[in-house]
Amino acid sequence: MTSCIRRAAIVCALLLVALLVNATRIQVFQAGSYDDNPANRRQAIARYSQARGDILVGGAPVTSSEDTGEQLRFERRYRDGPLYAPVTGFASQAYGTSLLENTEDEILAGTDPLLGPVPGWNDLTRDRSPGGRVVTTINAAAQQAAFQGLGTRKGAVAAIEPATGRILALVSTPSYDPGRLSGNDASVKEAWTQLNADPEKPLLNRAIHQTYPPGSTFKVVTAAAALEEGAVGDVDRPTDSPDPYRLPGSEAQLSNEVNGCEDASVRYAFEWSCNTVFAKLGVETGLDAMAGMAQRLGFNEGRLTIPLPVSASNFDTRMDDAQLALSSVGQFDTRATPLQMAMVAAAVANGGSVKSPRLVDRTTTDGGATVRTAGVRTLRQAMSQSTAMRLRELMTGAVEEGTGKNAAIPGATVGGKTGTAQHGVGNTGTPYAWFISWAQADGALEPAVAVAVVVEDAAADRADISGGGSAAPIAKAVMKAALNLPAAPRSDPRRDASAKPSPASPPGNRWPARRQ
Amino acid sequence: MTGPTADTAAPTAVPAVRLPRRRGTELALLGLAVLLPVYGYCAVGLAKSGSVPPGAVGYGAGLGALALLAHLAVRFRAPYADPLLLPIAVLLNGIGLVLIYRLDLETPADRAAPTQLVWSTLGVGLFIGVVVVLRDHRVLQRYAYLSVAGALVLLMAPIFFPAVNGAKIWIRLGGFSIQPGEFAKVLLAVFFASYLAANRNALAYTGRRIWKLQLPTGRVLGPIVAIWLFSVGVLVLERDLGTSLLFFGLFVILLYVATGRTGWVAVGLLLAALGAFAVGSLEPHVHSRIEDWLHPFASIDAGQGPGQLAQSLFAFSAGGMLGTGLGLGHSILIGFAAKSDFILATAGEELGLTGLSAIILLYGLLVERGFRAGLALREPFGRLLSMGLASIVALQVFVIAGGVTGLIPLTGMAMPFLAQGGSSLVTNWIIVALLIRISDSARSQYDGTAPP
């Protein structure tokens, strides 16, 4: 009997061992897949159990978190939601996150390991740091000016500080209030369905995710390539250009919207936007030089992140001369995001050096201690200093003498280029009015802002001047806001410092940067 | 180890070898068994509201007083009893109260901890009663047939009451609901032990031999199989499969230990497999349980959200190695029966694999002490009874813990001492009282030959 009792005891022991083995299987080996199961609400509960960190513009948060007392406790709220939606994106309990809310989610949600007292600490204690802050480079005044300038029209604005790549404004209209998507109730679902079904695509960030034919603004690139390549010696010498211009190898004729383009000088052609001169100039410069200049300025680059991923702008690298001629005036397959064209203007303003554009100045803990800072990064030297200087002259001329007069700002040097692009089958789509420019306050050492504006403008006729008509005033308002010119322009060397948007510094930020 | 004291002992009538009584050890362990749940109670309050719950002192004093009374009863009426049994029971009961209190905070409208505290008091009262009144466990042998009659009445009673949650195992009287099947377990164990002790030779050595199987005569085996079949039949009718599985396992184990015939185990397992297959394919209630076990995430794939078993698995996995900490998990997502059948999921999530293993090892220790008491005894009834009672605990833990962790199909059953449910709690206190009584006999009669 004793041996039978021992055997029975062994059976009971085996049963308990089986329990332990199975518990280990579930709690250790399968825990990952169970924890990540979308039906498991624990991750969502943990994620929304604390206030989400804020996104700051000009030192003030444009977001906040509201304690709803529900199972998923904290919901996102937005100040001036539509104004900053192309920057913040949304943070929805039901539909995930987008834009900065998405790319900076680890900081905002407090899961970034660098937020903890010691990296890896939170994994050990199963704790979550308070949500960190994301300090953007956005200049509130410039953003506001761009948003108000676009008004009810469909379009986008991107503004950059040329010397640093800091993005001062990033606006897309029509916009939406991301706060409508924050929660998880029926109204959120309704808003989501409605926003996605809207033919105006309010969720689309046109400034970085939509490419447009750049039209005549691309002539800046063409001129840069031609100057760099030596295809143009003296910009004031008449060129041997017919009007209309027959596209090489084809019967198609390219004409102009303005007079005086036949044999016009490059300066005149730039100021008054002669298609014929630049189409011919592009062909003379050659495909390789044209494509090289476009790519150095950022075209055909699909991996740019600011840290939002930016859609690639396109300049074909294989085409015949007729296509090259059209491409040289920003038509055919040439397409650019507004941010890309702002980078072109910034490169000219910054002596040919292309700085990596960025939207996030730094991230901090909720106490204000810096977690990461973004430094100035040069992507490449797109053109020589002298080419950039000559282009600045051409662009200044276009504002002072030519099509861009609407962008002139007293007390500052402004260079710009207008553009209009037709699109759609038989060019029946609403034309796009473009304006790209840069501005340098008098007495400042360097231009403080470069901007690109695109407006879908029903009123834009085929006249190139329409870019100057509807887009240039918006660019002017943005540049004025970014330059922060005093009411009465004075020649004061210290104005340069005030012209630059001061880096946003939240209150209580007294700690030195801990990490780079 | 007690050699020196034995040599210098006065020449009285005491046996040559006396085992130490170990009551001091028991008291020290009881102190620990009271302090741990009080600490857990405070930890829940600190995690949920940032302050020590107001009732912490009263709760600790109450639990301590109960433990002390039980200890005194053991000290005076069963001085040689195994010193581990009572502290384990108090600790498990205390942990159960903490877990239920913790879950109560998520369901303010439905508070179970106060009721459970009343039942705990009642359970300890019955424990003391059994230890004090029952001077010798062999007395029970006389009441074998009374026990089985009582067990059958208890098992049949709920048939006349309305079903609760698909199972007819409750009797509702006023505000209290009783599960008579829980008490029947002890009575059946007493009957099986007594009957098998009396007839084990006849079962083992008489009857005809078919192939390699020695079948006993029908006269001997008939009553026991009939009663077993009857009890299992009643349980199937009541749709309480956990308990019928438990009875079946108990029956097979005791039969094997009594007769030493491996053939019984084979026949038993064959019968179990046939029964399980038949019930599993014919009974829709059971069939759905098996489907849930095989495909715990089927309801998620079907877009209906996670089922109870899936939620239970999520809770265990969320605990990981060290657990979230008391009060910081979300096992309440399991919903219905989170405080009773699924209480182990809360332990798994908030105490982690570490805490869960500790709890399972506590059960293992309890079962081991039961078996050890049986081994130390010389007479078969006591051996079989302690074996049976220990096996009840082991099987019950396996059936319910295996069910909520997806090892076997889920059957509604209470985790001994932990789960919300008065009948189960009281029954387990009686089981521990009987084990205390048996171990006292075993260790006081120790003659220095068998392992204590």
Interface residues (C-beta under 8 A of the other chain):
Chain A: M1 T2 S3 C4 I5 R6 R7 A8 A9 V11 C12 A13 L15 L16 A18 L19 L20 N22 A23 T24 I26 Q27 V28 Q30 A31 G32 Y34 D35 N37 P38 A39 N40 R41 R42 I45 R126
Chain B: I253 Y256 V257 A258 G260 F297 I300 G305 P306 A310 L313 F314 F316 S317 A318 G319 G320 M321 L322 T324 G325 L328 H330 L333 G348 G352 L353 L356 S357 I360 L361 Y363 G364 V367 E368 F371 G374 L375 P380 R383 M387 A390 S391 A394 L395 V397 F398 A401 G402 T405 G406 L407
